[in-house]
Amino acid sequence: MRAGSVLWPERSARVAEVIVDADTLTDLNIDQVIAAVLRDGDEYELESFFRRPVRDRETVRYRQEVFGDLGNDAVRAVFVEFAGGMRRVRRRLAGAARLTHPLQKQRWLLDAAADYIMAITRIADAMTVLPLSSGALAQWRNFVEFYTGGADFGRLVNGVRDVQQVFATVRYSIRIVDNTIEVGADTGEQNYSATIADLFARFGSGAPPPLPQEPEWADMNQMEEQILDRVVALYPDAFGRLAEFSERHEHFIESAVATFDREIHFYLLYLDFARSVTGDGRTMCLPQLVVPPDDIRAVQAFDLALAGRRRTEQPLVCNDFELSGTERVLVVTGPNQGGKTTFARMFGQLVYLAALGCPVPARSARLALPDRICSHFERAEQATDSDGRLLAELERMRDTLDQATPDSVIILNESFSSTSTVDGVQIGFEVLDQIIARGSIAVWVTFFDELAHAGPATVSMVAATDSDDPSQRTFRIVRRPADGNAHAVVLAERYGLTYDLVTARIAQ
């Protein structure tokens, strides 16, 4: 029996991927999310998986089912234990590869094989009673049952057991005579170690410290090697069997097990990260996939990158949004520092993570799979932009619109703010018309309130402020008509910068 991948259904081994360029990953802070998921290092080389969102609904559902099973604590615990066992195996093998003495390398290989057998047999036993719903994990359970009952695994188990049994009879003695160490067969003489320790304890030195479980260096020193050589001469059969085992089982890890071990960490690491950023009203969910994208929504959604780096006690604000019927564009306006850009990034993250098959940062969500995710964030003017910043923005927008389709998602943040309000509004309307004509989904954070009234395809959302103190941000983005009030007057009054106050000071 062949084990399938837990990331790719057999029919979907080659699927179309969502197009996302490096600038978009940075603009939406998706690169920060990936880095946070892999915060302890990428020993499983998973970053490539997290950078490959897919358009294939079957693949996404296949992964969602695995996440659904692993959402059960009892199920996840079994796979966490397996992953820990396989990590010990890999580390023993990596340590053996660094050793120089052949007999020591062979013993480390034996111990790694014993750990491997334990990891496989324990997960095989545990999975018999697990409530699995996903096709991927059910297929893995069937494979493990078949594999552990097969001849190859049986030979490995018997080989490890036979060598361990023969090594259990290896006993030798070491005698120190003057400056000489004598190694001989164990004749049953009394071990004086405890007696000597007790004797020195009377003089206040105490018992000797326990030997460390892991030595500071793994290689043997010259004296240890000489002792080992003499023990080998005493028990040639035991060490012969060890050498035979090592030659026969040098590559004992089944390729399907190695693949599963790597791929299951895609799920386990993401779930560990998800647990670290939820709580205090924040939850994550597996989104419902909709086709066509005529009913997009999320409830209590939040910016996953912001949640990952948040260290204060101030709660992270969650927001809702909805696009239904012919609605295609969320136009977000309101005062500075009100959470508008965070909202736009959150939207892009939801779509991206949904296309990975991962839980998304929201209580509930209905999302479509895009063919591409594009961002158009304000860029600082570069010395190499001989034609100016506005033209560079227009060229980037032209390229985005040339590639946009009804399945595309476009995130715009303060685009065309480098020009005058009149020109910015005019350009904005033309770009909006092009986005709507293509049927793309978009979020546009802008200072141009006029864009929020572009027609039935646009939805106005406003960064709200405290009703009692309009200068205080709530970081809630609410669905309501743009009011054209950035509360500049309130801020000017608070800081004594109104016309009357400034002129009064000058007159003094």
Secondary structure as GFF3:
##gff-version 3
##sequence-region A 1 508
A	DSSP	three_ten_helix	10	12	.	.	.	ID=ss1
A	DSSP	beta_strand	19	20	.	.	.	ID=ss2
A	DSSP	alpha_helix	22	27	.	.	.	ID=ss3
A	DSSP	alpha_helix	30	37	.	.	.	ID=ss4
A	DSSP	alpha_helix	47	50	.	.	.	ID=ss5
A	DSSP	alpha_helix	57	70	.	.	.	ID=ss6
A	DSSP	alpha_helix	73	98	.	.	.	ID=ss7
A	DSSP	alpha_helix	102	127	.	.	.	ID=ss8
A	DSSP	alpha_helix	135	148	.	.	.	ID=ss9
A	DSSP	alpha_helix	151	167	.	.	.	ID=ss10
A	DSSP	beta_strand	172	177	.	.	.	ID=ss11
A	DSSP	beta_strand	180	185	.	.	.	ID=ss12
A	DSSP	alpha_helix	193	201	.	.	.	ID=ss13
A	DSSP	alpha_helix	222	234	.	.	.	ID=ss14
A	DSSP	alpha_helix	236	248	.	.	.	ID=ss15
A	DSSP	alpha_helix	255	277	.	.	.	ID=ss16
A	DSSP	beta_strand	288	289	.	.	.	ID=ss17
A	DSSP	beta_strand	295	301	.	.	.	ID=ss18
A	DSSP	alpha_helix	304	309	.	.	.	ID=ss19
A	DSSP	beta_strand	319	324	.	.	.	ID=ss20
A	DSSP	beta_strand	329	333	.	.	.	ID=ss21
A	DSSP	alpha_helix	340	356	.	.	.	ID=ss22
A	DSSP	beta_strand	364	367	.	.	.	ID=ss23
A	DSSP	beta_strand	372	377	.	.	.	ID=ss24
A	DSSP	alpha_helix	389	403	.	.	.	ID=ss25
A	DSSP	beta_strand	409	413	.	.	.	ID=ss26
A	DSSP	alpha_helix	421	438	.	.	.	ID=ss27
A	DSSP	beta_strand	441	445	.	.	.	ID=ss28
A	DSSP	three_ten_helix	449	453	.	.	.	ID=ss29
A	DSSP	beta_strand	458	465	.	.	.	ID=ss30
A	DSSP	beta_strand	473	479	.	.	.	ID=ss31
A	DSSP	alpha_helix	488	494	.	.	.	ID=ss32
A	DSSP	alpha_helix	499	507	.	.	.	ID=ss33
###
